[in-house]
Amino acid sequence: MIGLTGEGSSRKWCAAMTRVPAWPRGLLLLSVLCGVAPVVVHAEEPPPLDPSAAPARPAPPAAPPVGKAQPAPPGTTSTPPPTQVPPFPPGDVSVRAYVDPDRVLLGDKFNFVVEVRHPAGHKVELPESITWGKLESAGSVQHQLRNDDTPGAKGGVVETFRFPLQAFKLGQVETPSLTLRIPGLSVDEGTLTVDALPVTVQGLMEGKPEKELAPMAPPVALMKEDPRFLAWPPLLILHGLLWLLVRWLDGKRPARITRTAAVPVVVIPPHRVALEKLEALKKSGLLEAGKREEFVDTAVQIVREYLEAAYQVPVLEQTTAEALSALGPAVVKATLVEERRRLGRLDMEAVRKLLTFADAIKFAKGSATVADCARILDESVQIIETTRPLGAGASDAVVKVQPAQPEVTS
């Protein structure tokens, strides 16, 4: 550390550095710059000032006299004074009660204290239930037993009961009156009464000065006129006019019509299709191969397809009972419509026997003989032949010409 004192300390410091060798001088300069070796400059003390020329300072405010309480400034909350504990009434058995503190804020907790002085060896009994009225309990009662240290006491004890309470209503409320009993003592001496005590409940803003309300702000317009909204109706009208112009121009454009040639379509009647399928089934060789059940099922399936196409009834998707129920009205309707008239009326009993026999073979795992197969084939042909359309032979075919539809192209 290098100490420099007085005026011209910088020149003295430079002169001192010239007497230091070269390499320690560089190390010292580096340490000074890095803050390792501080340089302490002792300034010379200034000459004393003239007291008469100094400006007078205001004297500090005098301290308040000891023992005299000063009022709290407005707008501040002062600490409540300590609770005054009343003395015990005279006698070996007495009771005293007080509220700690007796002035509380809304919702703050306070204690309702009951102290009973009585001879040792006894115990105070509280009431079984206590109704607090406008007060609410804030916890369990705290019990304490101590020796009676009151001057002139005769070796008794003091039982203390501390009830934590809360108040949620402003104004003055009261604690309930209690009746205490001390078993083992006489009725007059062992029955004590605690009178109701007042408690003042204050609000949070009580004792504070009222502040002046700020002036009301001017009203703010919630709906402001937007000039952009006025541009929407002209834009919509212009869009509609443009759409009408496009439609008008599209209607004025000539269209090119291309006609297609009529295509003849050969439609084979349902009875002709069914008879050809039955003839193919007869020559399929299923009987020679011993597949009589498959032969019967195929023949009945052909009959179902014919009945569905001839009478417009979904026989293929229905059970036997449903098919018979739907075919009845269809047969009656076919006799009333000129285009659907048949050579003969459908024998519903023959159809029922045919479908029932096929269900027994298919679902009940029944068997069919060659004679049964021949009978089923003959009955199927008989049903189709007797219900074919009027004037149509077994080899007739209807040729329908599909009309040409003009195709319009732009």
C-alpha positions in Angstrom: 0.0 0.0 0.0 1.3 3.4 -0.9 0.1 6.4 1.2 0.1 9.9 -0.3 -0.9 12.9 1.8 -1.6 16.5 0.9 -1.7 18.6 -2.2 0.3 17.5 -5.2 -0.1 13.8 -4.3 0.0 12.8 -8.0 3.4 14.4 -8.5 4.7 12.7 -5.3 3.4 9.3 -6.4 5.1 9.7 -9.8 8.4 10.7 -8.1 8.2 7.7 -5.8 7.6 5.4 -8.8 10.7 6.6 -10.5 12.8 5.3 -7.6 11.4 1.8 -8.0 13.3 -0.6 -10.4 11.8 -1.4 -13.7 10.3 -4.8 -13.2 8.8 -4.2 -9.8 7.4 -0.9 -11.1 5.5 -2.7 -13.9 4.2 -5.3 -11.4 3.1 -2.6 -9.0 1.3 -0.7 -11.8 -0.5 -3.8 -12.9 -1.6 -4.6 -9.3 -2.8 -1.0 -8.9 -4.8 -1.2 -12.1 -6.3 -4.6 -11.1 -7.2 -3.3 -7.7 -4.9 -5.6 -5.7 -2.7 -2.9 -4.2 -4.9 0.1 -3.4 -3.5 3.6 -3.2 -4.7 5.5 -0.2 -4.7 9.2 -0.6 -4.8 11.1 2.7 -6.3 14.5 2.0 -5.3 17.4 4.2 -7.9 18.5 6.7 -9.7 21.7 5.6 -9.3 24.7 7.8 -12.1 25.2 10.4 -15.1 27.2 9.2 -16.2 30.3 10.9 -19.2 29.5 13.1 -20.8 32.9 12.5 -20.8 32.4 8.7 -22.5 29.0 8.8 -26.3 29.0 8.2 -28.4 28.3 11.2 -30.1 24.8 11.2 -33.6 24.4 12.5 -33.8 22.7 15.9 -35.2 19.2 16.0 -38.8 18.9 17.3 -39.0 18.4 21.0 -39.7 14.9 22.2 -43.0 14.3 23.9 -43.0 14.1 27.6 -42.4 10.6 29.0 -45.5 8.9 30.2 -47.9 10.9 28.1 -49.6 9.1 25.2 -49.8 11.0 21.9 -52.8 10.6 19.6 -52.2 8.6 16.5 -52.3 10.6 13.2 -55.5 10.4 11.2 -55.8 7.5 8.8 -53.6 5.1 10.8 -54.8 2.2 13.0 -53.5 2.3 16.5 -52.7 -0.8 18.5 -55.6 -1.6 20.9 -54.8 -1.1 24.6 -54.2 -4.2 26.7 -57.2 -5.9 28.2 -57.9 -5.0 31.8 -58.3 -8.3 33.8 -60.9 -7.8 36.6 -60.0 -9.0 40.1 -61.5 -12.1 41.7 -64.5 -11.4 43.9 -63.9 -12.1 47.6 -64.3 -15.7 48.8 -62.6 -19.0 48.3 -65.0 -19.9 45.5 -65.4 -17.2 42.9 -65.3 -16.6 39.1 -64.2 -13.8 36.9 -64.5 -13.4 33.1 -63.2 -11.0 30.4 -62.8 -10.7 26.7 -59.3 -10.4 25.2 -59.5 -8.0 23.4 -62.9 -6.4 23.8 -62.7 -4.4 20.6 -61.9 -6.4 17.4 -62.1 -6.1 13.7 -64.7 -8.0 11.6 -63.6 -11.7 11.3 -60.7 -11.4 13.7 -60.3 -14.0 16.5 -60.5 -13.1 20.1 -60.7 -15.1 23.4 -63.5 -15.3 25.9 -61.6 -16.2 29.2 -63.4 -17.6 32.3 -61.3 -18.2 35.4 -62.7 -20.0 38.5 -61.0 -20.0 41.9 -61.9 -22.9 44.1 -60.3 -25.3 46.7 -57.9 -27.9 45.5 -59.2 -31.4 44.7 -62.3 -30.2 42.8 -62.9 -29.7 39.1 -65.2 -27.3 37.3 -67.9 -28.7 34.9 -68.9 -26.6 31.9 -72.3 -26.8 30.3 -72.9 -29.6 27.9 -73.7 -27.2 25.0 -73.0 -23.5 24.7 -75.1 -21.4 22.3 -72.9 -18.5 21.1 -75.6 -16.5 19.4 -74.1 -13.9 17.1 -70.6 -15.3 17.7 -69.0 -18.3 16.2 -66.5 -20.8 17.7 -63.0 -20.6 16.2 -61.6 -23.7 17.8 -61.7 -26.0 20.9 -61.6 -24.6 24.4 -58.2 -24.4 26.1 -58.1 -25.6 29.7 -55.4 -24.6 32.2 -55.0 -25.4 36.0 -52.6 -23.4 38.2 -52.1 -22.6 41.8 -53.8 -19.5 43.2 -51.1 -16.9 43.7 -53.6 -14.2 44.8 -52.4 -12.5 48.1 -54.3 -14.0 51.0 -55.2 -17.2 49.1 -55.6 -20.3 51.2 -53.9 -22.8 48.9 -56.6 -23.0 46.3 -56.3 -23.4 42.6 -57.4 -21.4 39.5 -59.0 -23.1 36.5 -58.8 -21.1 33.3 -61.1 -21.8 30.3 -60.2 -19.9 27.1 -62.8 -20.0 24.3 -61.5 -18.8 20.9 -64.4 -16.9 19.1 -65.0 -14.9 15.9 -67.6 -12.2 15.1 -69.0 -11.6 11.6 -71.5 -8.8 12.4 -70.7 -5.2 13.0 -71.6 -3.4 16.1 -71.8 -4.6 19.7 -72.4 -8.2 20.4 -72.4 -10.1 23.7 -71.0 -13.4 24.9 -73.5 -15.8 26.3 -74.1 -16.2 30.1 -72.8 -19.5 31.5 -73.6 -21.5 34.6 -70.7 -23.5 36.0 -70.9 -26.3 38.6 -68.2 -27.6 41.0 -69.1 -31.1 42.1 -68.4 -31.8 45.8 -69.4 -28.4 47.0 -72.8 -27.2 48.2 -75.4 -26.1 45.7 -75.0 -22.4 46.6 -71.3 -22.5 46.8 -70.7 -24.9 43.8 -72.9 -23.1 41.3 -71.4 -20.1 39.6 -72.8 -17.7 37.0 -70.9 -15.8 34.4 -72.7 -12.8 33.0 -72.7 -11.8 29.4 -69.9 -9.5 28.3 -70.0 -6.9 25.5 -67.7 -7.1 22.5 -67.4 -4.2 19.9 -66.9 -5.4 16.3 -65.5 -2.8 14.0 -65.2 -2.7 10.2 -62.0 -2.5 8.3 -62.6 1.1 7.2 -63.7 2.5 10.6 -61.4 5.2 11.9 -60.1 6.1 8.5 -60.8 9.4 6.9 -63.1 9.3 3.9 -61.4 10.1 0.7 -63.0 12.3 -1.9 -64.1 10.6 -4.9 -62.5 11.4 -8.2 -64.6 13.3 -10.7 -66.6 11.1 -13.0 -65.0 10.4 -16.3 -66.9 11.5 -19.4 -68.9 8.8 -21.2 -67.2 6.7 -23.8 -69.1 6.0 -27.1 -69.4 2.3 -27.5 -70.8 2.5 -31.1 -68.6 4.4 -33.4 -69.5 5.2 -37.0 -67.4 3.2 -39.4 -67.5 4.7 -43.0 -66.3 1.3 -44.3 -69.7 -0.2 -43.5 -71.3 2.1 -46.1 -69.3 0.4 -48.9 -70.9 -3.0 -48.4 -74.3 -2.3 -50.1 -72.8 -1.0 -53.3 -70.4 -3.9 -53.5 -73.3 -6.4 -53.0 -75.4 -4.7 -55.7 -72.4 -4.7 -58.1 -71.8 -8.3 -57.5 -75.4 -9.2 -58.2 -75.4 -7.2 -61.5 -72.1 -8.9 -62.5 -73.7 -12.3 -61.9 -76.8 -11.4 -63.9 -74.6 -10.2 -66.8 -72.6 -13.5 -66.8 -75.8 -15.5 -66.9 -77.2 -13.4 -69.7 -74.1 -13.8 -71.8 -74.1 -17.5 -71.2 -77.6 -17.8 -72.4 -76.8 -15.9 -75.6 -74.0 -18.3 -76.5 -75.2 -20.9 -79.1 -75.2 -24.5 -78.0 -74.1 -27.5 -80.1 -76.5 -30.4 -79.9 -75.3 -33.9 -80.7 -77.8 -36.6 -81.3 -77.1 -40.2 -80.5 -78.5 -43.1 -82.5 -81.3 -45.2 -81.1 -80.1 -48.6 -79.7 -82.4 -51.6 -79.8 -82.5 -53.6 -76.6 -83.7 -57.2 -76.6 -85.6 -58.0 -73.4 -86.2 -61.7 -72.7 -89.4 -62.3 -70.6 -88.9 -63.8 -67.1 -90.8 -67.0 -67.9 -88.5 -67.6 -70.9 -85.4 -67.1 -68.7 -86.7 -69.5 -66.0 -87.6 -72.2 -68.5 -84.2 -72.1 -70.1 -82.6 -72.3 -66.6 -84.7 -75.4 -65.7 -83.8 -77.0 -69.0 -80.1 -76.4 -68.3 -80.6 -77.8 -64.7 -82.1 -81.0 -66.2 -79.0 -81.5 -68.3 -76.5 -80.5 -65.7 -75.9 -84.1 -64.5 -76.6 -83.4 -60.8 -79.0 -86.3 -60.6 -76.5 -88.7 -62.1 -73.8 -87.5 -59.6 -76.2 -88.1 -56.7 -76.5 -84.4 -55.7 -80.3 -84.5 -55.4 -80.5 -82.0 -52.5 -78.6 -79.4 -54.6 -80.8 -80.2 -57.6 -84.0 -79.4 -55.5 -82.5 -76.2 -54.0 -81.4 -74.9 -57.5 -84.9 -75.6 -59.0 -86.7 -73.8 -56.2 -84.3 -70.9 -56.5 -85.2 -70.5 -60.2 -88.8 -70.4 -59.3 -88.2 -67.7 -56.7 -86.3 -65.6 -59.3 -89.2 -66.0 -61.7 -91.9 -65.0 -59.1 -89.9 -61.9 -58.1 -89.5 -60.7 -61.7 -93.1 -61.5 -62.7 -94.9 -60.1 -59.7 -92.4 -57.5 -58.4 -92.1 -59.1 -55.0 -88.7 -59.6 -53.2 -89.2 -63.3 -52.9 -85.4 -64.0 -52.9 -84.9 -62.0 -49.7 -88.0 -63.4 -47.8 -88.8 -66.5 -45.9 -91.5 -68.9 -47.1 -94.1 -67.4 -44.9 -93.2 -63.8 -45.9 -93.1 -64.7 -49.6 -96.6 -66.4 -49.5 -98.0 -63.3 -47.6 -96.6 -60.9 -50.2 -97.6 -63.0 -53.3 -101.3 -63.0 -52.5 -101.9 -59.2 -53.0 -99.5 -59.2 -56.0 -101.5 -61.9 -57.8 -104.7 -60.0 -57.3 -103.1 -56.8 -58.6 -101.8 -58.6 -61.7 -105.3 -59.6 -62.7 -106.4 -55.9 -62.5 -103.6 -54.4 -64.5 -103.9 -55.0 -68.3 -100.1 -55.1 -68.8 -99.6 -57.7 -66.1 -102.4 -60.2 -67.0 -101.4 -63.8 -67.1 -102.5 -66.9 -68.8 -103.7 -68.4 -65.5 -103.9 -67.6 -61.8 -100.9 -68.6 -59.7 -101.6 -71.7 -57.6 -100.6 -70.6 -54.1 -101.0 -74.1 -52.7 -98.5 -75.5 -55.2 -96.1 -72.7 -54.4 -96.4 -73.3 -50.7 -95.7 -77.1 -51.0 -92.7 -76.4 -53.3 -91.1 -73.9 -50.9 -91.9 -75.9 -47.8 -90.3 -79.1 -49.3 -87.2 -77.0 -50.3 -86.9 -75.6 -46.7 -87.1 -79.1 -45.3 -84.3 -80.3 -47.6 -82.1 -77.2 -46.9 -82.6 -76.4 -43.2 -83.8 -79.7 -41.7 -81.1 -81.7 -43.5 -83.7 -83.9 -45.2 -83.1 -86.1 -48.2 -84.7 -86.2 -51.6 -85.1 -89.2 -54.0 -84.9 -89.2 -57.8 -88.7 -89.2 -57.9 -88.8 -86.1 -55.7 -86.4 -84.3 -58.0 -88.5 -85.2 -61.0 -91.7 -84.0 -59.3 -90.1 -80.7 -58.2 -88.9 -80.1 -61.8 -92.3 -80.8 -63.2 -94.1 -78.6 -60.7 -91.7 -75.7 -61.3 -92.3 -75.9 -65.1 -96.1 -76.1 -64.4 -96.0 -72.9 -62.2 -94.1 -71.0 -64.9 -96.2 -72.2 -67.9 -99.5 -71.5 -66.3 -98.5 -67.9 -65.2 -96.8 -66.6 -68.3 -98.1 -63.4 -69.9 -101.1 -63.5 -72.2 -100.2 -64.0 -75.9 -96.5 -64.7 -75.2 -95.2 -68.1 -76.1 -92.3 -69.9 -74.6 -89.9 -68.6 -77.2 -91.1 -65.0 -77.4 -88.8 -62.1 -76.8 -89.6 -58.4 -76.6 -87.5 -55.9 -78.5 -87.5 -52.5 -77.0 -85.9 -49.5 -78.7 -84.4 -47.0 -76.4 -85.2 -43.5 -77.8 -82.3 -41.2 -78.6 -81.5 -38.5 -76.1 -80.0 -35.3 -77.5 -76.7 -34.4 -75.9 -76.2 -30.6 -75.5 -72.6 -29.5 -75.5 -71.3 -26.0 -75.3 
